Amino acid sequence: MQKHQYKKLTFEFPAEEYIYLKLACAKQGVTMKDFVTSAVMKSIEEYEDELDKIALSEVTDEDRENAIPWEQVEKKLGWDKLK
């Protein structure tokens, strides 16, 4: 089993909001580290989803016509043999 590697983050958090952070963690029974990690990862995923939506909205009809079906991609990469 591979251990996770971590990087330490240090940042200032508004004092008037800190109590709400502590309360949210206590209510959910999680550490601040886990709560903040989860919140940051959720925010990153939502940001990436928005970028994907923008990229997909820029796909033209010509792009769609020239697209290769996923099954062909799997076959070209040899992934179909992994199933």
DAQUI-V68335 format. One record per helix or strand of 2 or more residues. SS is the DSSP state (2 for helix, 1 for strand). FROM is the first residue (numbers start at 1). TO is the last residue. If there is no record, write none. Layout:
ss:SS from:FROM to:TO
ss:SS from:FROM to:TO
This chain:
ss:2 from:15 to:28
ss:2 from:32 to:57
ss:2 from:61 to:66
ss:2 from:70 to:77
ss:2 from:79 to:82
